[in-house]
Amino acid sequence: MTNRTIAEIHALETTASANLNRDDTGSPKTVEYGGVTRARVSSQAWKRPTRLMFRELLDEQDLGVRTKHVVDKLRTAIDNLDASLSDDSEKMAETVLETGAGIKLTAPRKKKNANNEDEEKARQSTYLLFLGNRQYDRLAQFAVNAWREVGDQKAFEAAIKAHKKDIKKIVQDDKAIDVALFGRMVADDTDLNVDAAAQVAHAISVQAVDTESDYYTAVDDAKNDFHDENEGGDQGAAMLGEIEFNAATFYRYANVDANRLNDTLGDPKTTAKAVGTFIRAFVTSMPQGKINSFAQGTLPELVIVNIRDTQAVNLVGAFERPVRPDYVEHATEALVEREQQIDEAYGTAPIATWVIRIGDNTKAANLLAEPTNLKALIDDVEHVVEQRLAGE
């Protein structure tokens, strides 16, 4: 490939007290780096809010859904096309997915309903399947057409078995933007896999961080209305507990291989829009862990977006030595210095760079590019990406 186009995002973001991403004990995740403990937010914890924000930015038909409830999804799509098939649609969906596409299905764990009876639920895939909404619609149309031709379940199963290649082709031909960005792995059939075009690093703090604990209590609002007169006044808290938290300035990093993304989506304009949407969603999203307790709705103080034609470069090495206060100022200086050193040593200088910065503490970033705003940045990035892909 002679015309590589890789968009990468570097961000410095300060959060106040928060528990963005918990481990199995409920404590904020950490990592040892540079000889000290850092706050950490896993890539999955930031990918999910990024992906969910796509629902606000893109048409639902351009997106996918990651679920085990694949039979329910396809059954609903069949019912929407032909309500007269509702008695048969569940079995039709199972046949298309299992016999046609090769997706393994299993009965879900039984649960009791209000009458203490086992709830009847549709079979599910044995893993989370990430599939585009358009693929469900196309599979449903295929199923309805096949049923109308044959008219009964036994003949339908034979028809689906005879058209396995056509059904798999529908699954393979998935143009959902989020599926193309984050990829799909199908253990049962690797031909259905989609290579992820986006990579997201674990965010780590630029400074050493200690986990702290918030001891909290809750008072029963109606206690004094109903207490025993002999008990006297308020007798204390009705509930108490602890929440662990930290506060940090995080270095966040992600990249998108626009060439790989275009291989899946097949259109430079759509690909450029997908890159721009990913940048917006990644920059402005926030993990929702304990958000009602901490309201951690921050935005980055610094965003640097590069277009490279060599390879993606994670600049986390800038913070191997923990920075000192003011954390944002010294982290900005370290990040800029690291990028300049890496690019000089390895010849990886970006072909284009954009900077969004907040406040005087980020002024060192002016050495890379003149500051802009998010809308202008995304417009420029989409233009550059589309032009480069169209010229391949």
C-alpha positions in Angstrom: 0.0 0.0 0.0 1.7 3.2 -1.2 -0.7 5.7 0.2 -1.4 4.9 3.8 -3.7 7.1 5.8 -3.8 6.7 9.5 -5.6 9.1 11.8 -4.4 9.1 15.4 -5.8 10.9 18.4 -3.8 12.0 21.5 -5.6 13.6 24.4 -4.9 14.9 27.9 -8.0 14.9 30.1 -8.3 15.7 33.7 -11.0 14.1 35.8 -12.0 15.1 39.3 -12.9 12.5 41.9 -14.3 9.5 40.0 -14.3 5.7 39.7 -14.4 5.5 35.9 -13.5 1.8 35.6 -13.6 -0.7 38.4 -11.8 -4.0 38.9 -13.4 -7.1 40.4 -13.1 -5.6 43.9 -14.8 -2.3 43.0 -11.6 -0.3 43.1 -10.5 2.0 40.3 -8.2 0.1 37.9 -4.5 0.9 38.1 -1.2 0.0 36.5 2.4 0.1 37.5 4.3 2.3 35.0 7.6 4.1 35.4 8.0 2.6 38.9 4.8 4.2 40.3 1.1 3.4 40.4 -1.0 5.1 37.8 -4.8 5.4 37.4 -6.0 3.3 34.4 -9.1 3.1 32.3 -9.3 0.0 30.1 -9.8 0.4 26.3 -13.1 -1.5 26.6 -14.4 1.0 29.2 -13.8 3.9 26.7 -14.8 2.0 23.6 -18.3 1.4 24.8 -19.3 5.0 25.4 -17.6 5.9 22.1 -19.6 3.3 20.3 -22.9 4.3 22.0 -22.4 7.9 21.0 -22.5 6.8 17.4 -26.3 6.4 17.9 -26.5 10.2 18.4 -24.3 11.0 15.4 -25.2 8.5 12.7 -28.3 6.9 11.2 -29.3 3.6 12.9 -29.2 1.8 9.6 -25.5 2.6 9.3 -24.8 0.9 12.7 -24.8 -2.5 14.2 -25.8 -4.1 17.4 -23.7 -6.4 19.6 -25.9 -9.0 21.3 -26.6 -12.7 22.0 -30.3 -12.1 21.3 -29.8 -12.7 17.6 -32.9 -14.8 17.2 -35.1 -12.2 18.8 -33.6 -9.5 16.5 -34.1 -11.5 13.3 -37.6 -12.7 14.4 -38.6 -9.1 15.0 -37.3 -8.1 11.5 -39.3 -10.9 9.9 -42.4 -10.0 11.8 -42.0 -6.4 10.6 -41.9 -7.6 7.0 -44.8 -10.0 7.3 -46.9 -10.2 10.5 -48.7 -13.3 9.2 -45.5 -15.3 9.8 -45.4 -14.5 13.6 -46.2 -18.1 14.5 -43.2 -19.3 12.5 -40.8 -16.4 12.6 -38.8 -17.6 15.6 -38.1 -21.0 14.0 -37.4 -19.3 10.7 -34.8 -17.0 12.4 -33.1 -19.9 14.1 -32.9 -21.8 10.8 -31.4 -18.8 8.9 -28.8 -18.1 11.6 -27.8 -21.6 12.6 -28.2 -23.6 9.4 -27.6 -20.8 7.0 -25.0 -18.5 8.6 -23.4 -21.2 10.8 -24.0 -19.3 14.1 -24.1 -21.6 17.0 -27.3 -21.2 19.2 -28.1 -22.3 22.7 -31.0 -22.3 25.0 -30.8 -19.4 27.5 -30.7 -20.2 31.2 -34.3 -20.7 32.4 -35.8 -18.1 34.8 -39.1 -18.1 36.7 -41.8 -15.7 35.8 -44.3 -14.1 38.3 -46.3 -17.3 38.4 -43.2 -19.4 39.2 -43.3 -20.9 35.7 -40.3 -21.3 33.5 -40.2 -18.4 31.0 -40.0 -19.5 27.3 -37.2 -17.5 25.6 -35.7 -17.7 22.2 -32.4 -19.4 21.7 -29.3 -17.2 21.7 -25.9 -17.2 20.2 -23.2 -18.6 22.4 -21.2 -15.3 22.2 -21.9 -11.6 21.5 -22.5 -11.2 17.8 -21.8 -7.8 16.3 -24.0 -7.5 13.2 -25.2 -4.5 11.2 -28.9 -3.6 11.4 -29.1 -3.7 7.6 -27.9 -7.3 7.7 -30.8 -8.3 9.9 -33.2 -6.6 7.4 -31.6 -8.4 4.5 -31.6 -11.8 6.3 -35.3 -11.2 7.2 -36.2 -10.4 3.6 -34.3 -13.5 2.4 -36.2 -15.6 4.9 -39.6 -14.2 4.0 -39.0 -14.7 0.3 -37.9 -18.3 0.9 -40.9 -19.1 3.0 -43.3 -17.6 0.5 -41.8 -19.9 -2.1 -42.0 -23.2 -0.1 -44.7 -22.6 2.5 -43.7 -24.9 5.4 -40.9 -25.4 7.9 -39.4 -28.6 6.5 -39.1 -27.2 3.0 -37.9 -23.9 4.4 -35.0 -25.6 6.2 -34.0 -27.4 3.0 -34.1 -24.1 1.1 -31.9 -22.3 3.6 -29.4 -25.2 3.6 -29.2 -25.0 -0.2 -28.5 -21.2 0.0 -25.9 -21.2 2.8 -23.4 -19.3 0.6 -25.9 -16.6 -0.2 -26.8 -16.2 3.5 -23.1 -16.1 4.6 -22.5 -13.5 1.9 -25.2 -11.2 3.5 -23.4 -11.5 6.8 -20.0 -10.9 5.3 -21.1 -7.9 3.3 -21.5 -5.8 6.5 -21.1 -2.1 5.9 -22.1 -1.0 9.5 -19.7 1.7 10.5 -19.2 0.6 14.1 -18.6 -3.0 13.0 -16.0 -1.8 10.5 -14.3 0.3 13.2 -14.3 -2.1 16.1 -14.3 -5.4 14.2 -16.2 -8.7 14.6 -14.9 -12.1 15.7 -17.0 -15.2 15.0 -15.3 -18.2 16.5 -17.5 -20.7 14.6 -16.5 -19.3 11.2 -13.5 -17.0 10.7 -14.9 -16.1 7.2 -17.4 -13.9 9.0 -14.7 -12.0 10.9 -14.2 -8.3 10.3 -10.8 -6.8 11.1 -11.0 -3.8 13.4 -9.9 -0.5 11.8 -9.7 1.3 15.1 -7.4 0.7 18.0 -7.9 2.2 21.5 -5.2 2.2 24.2 -5.8 1.9 27.9 -5.8 5.4 29.3 -3.2 6.0 32.1 -2.5 8.9 34.3 0.5 11.1 33.6 1.2 11.3 37.4 1.4 8.8 40.3 -2.0 8.3 41.8 -3.2 6.9 45.1 -6.7 5.5 45.5 -8.8 7.1 48.1 -12.0 6.1 49.8 -15.3 8.0 50.3 -17.2 7.0 53.4 -20.9 7.9 53.0 -24.1 7.7 54.9 -27.8 7.9 54.0 -30.6 9.1 56.2 -34.1 7.8 56.2 -36.3 10.8 55.4 -39.4 9.5 57.2 -37.7 8.0 60.2 -38.7 10.8 62.6 -42.3 10.5 61.4 -42.6 6.9 62.6 -40.0 6.4 65.4 -40.9 5.2 68.8 -41.3 8.1 71.2 -39.1 6.3 73.7 -36.2 6.3 71.2 -35.7 10.0 71.3 -34.6 11.9 68.2 -32.7 10.8 65.1 -30.8 7.6 65.8 -28.2 8.0 63.0 -27.8 6.8 59.4 -30.1 4.2 57.8 -27.3 3.1 55.4 -23.6 3.5 55.1 -20.8 2.4 52.8 -17.6 3.2 51.0 -16.7 4.1 47.4 -13.1 4.1 46.2 -12.1 6.8 43.8 -9.1 8.8 42.4 -8.5 11.9 40.4 -6.0 12.2 37.6 -4.8 13.7 34.3 -5.1 10.9 31.7 -3.2 10.4 28.5 -5.7 8.9 26.0 -4.7 7.5 22.6 -6.5 5.9 19.7 -6.0 5.5 15.9 -7.9 4.5 12.8 -6.4 2.9 9.8 -8.5 4.6 7.1 -7.3 2.2 4.4 -8.5 -0.8 6.3 -11.7 0.9 7.1 -12.2 1.8 3.4 -11.6 -1.9 2.5 -14.7 -2.8 4.6 -16.9 0.2 3.8 -15.9 0.5 0.1 -16.5 4.2 -0.3 -14.0 7.1 0.5 -16.7 9.6 1.5 -18.4 7.2 3.9 -15.0 6.2 5.3 -14.0 9.8 5.9 -17.3 10.4 7.7 -16.7 7.3 9.8 -13.2 8.6 10.8 -14.6 12.0 11.7 -17.4 10.4 13.7 -14.9 8.2 15.6 -12.8 11.3 16.5 -15.8 13.2 17.8 -17.1 10.3 19.8 -13.8 9.3 21.2 -12.9 12.8 22.3 -16.2 13.7 23.8 -17.3 10.4 25.4 -16.9 9.4 29.0 -17.1 6.1 30.9 -20.3 6.0 33.0 -19.0 4.1 36.0 -20.5 5.7 39.2 -21.4 8.7 37.2 -24.4 9.6 39.5 -22.0 9.7 42.5 -19.2 11.7 40.8 -20.6 13.5 37.7 -17.3 13.0 35.8 -18.4 14.8 32.7 -15.1 16.4 31.7 -13.6 17.1 28.3 -9.9 17.1 27.3 -7.7 20.1 27.9 -5.6 19.0 24.9 -6.4 17.1 21.7 -3.8 16.4 19.0 -5.0 14.7 15.8 -2.4 13.5 13.3 -2.7 12.0 9.8 0.4 9.8 9.2 1.4 7.9 6.1 3.9 5.7 7.9 2.5 4.0 11.0 0.5 4.8 14.1 2.7 6.0 17.1 1.5 5.8 20.7 3.4 8.5 22.7 2.8 7.1 26.1 6.6 7.0 26.7 6.4 10.7 27.3 5.0 9.9 30.7 7.3 7.0 31.8 8.7 9.6 34.2 5.7 10.9 36.2 5.1 14.6 35.5 5.0 17.1 38.3 2.3 19.7 38.9 1.0 21.6 37.0 0.2 18.2 35.4 -1.5 19.5 32.2 1.3 22.0 31.5 4.1 19.6 32.0 2.3 16.7 30.3 1.8 18.9 27.3 5.4 19.8 27.2 6.5 16.1 27.6 4.0 15.0 24.8 5.2 17.6 22.3 8.8 16.9 23.0 8.3 13.1 22.7 6.5 13.4 19.3 9.2 15.7 17.9 11.9 13.3 19.1 10.2 10.2 17.7 9.4 11.8 14.4 13.0 13.0 13.9 14.5 9.6 14.8 12.1 7.4 12.8 10.9 9.6 10.0 7.3 9.3 11.1 6.4 13.0 10.9 2.6 13.5 10.2 1.5 14.8 6.9 -1.1 16.9 8.8 -1.7 17.9 12.4 -4.6 19.7 14.2 -4.6 20.9 17.8 -7.4 21.7 20.2 -6.2 23.2 23.4 -7.8 24.8 26.5 -6.0 27.4 28.7 -2.4 28.6 28.9 -1.2 25.3 30.4 -1.4 23.7 26.9 0.5 26.5 25.0 3.4 24.2 24.2 1.1 22.4 21.7 1.3 25.5 19.5 4.6 24.1 18.3 2.8 21.4 16.5 -0.1 23.4 14.9 -2.3 26.4 15.3 -5.2 25.8 17.6 -8.6 25.0 16.1 -12.0 23.8 17.3 -13.6 20.3 17.1 -16.0 21.0 14.3 -13.3 22.6 12.1 -10.9 19.8 12.9 -13.3 17.1 11.9 -14.2 18.9 8.7 -10.5 19.2 7.8 -9.7 15.6 8.7 -12.7 14.2 6.7 -11.6 16.3 3.7 -8.0 15.0 3.9 -9.0 11.4 4.4 -11.5 11.4 1.5 -9.0 13.0 -0.9 -6.2 10.6 0.0 -8.5 7.5 -0.3 -10.0 8.7 -3.6 -6.4 9.1 -4.9 -5.3 5.6 -4.0 
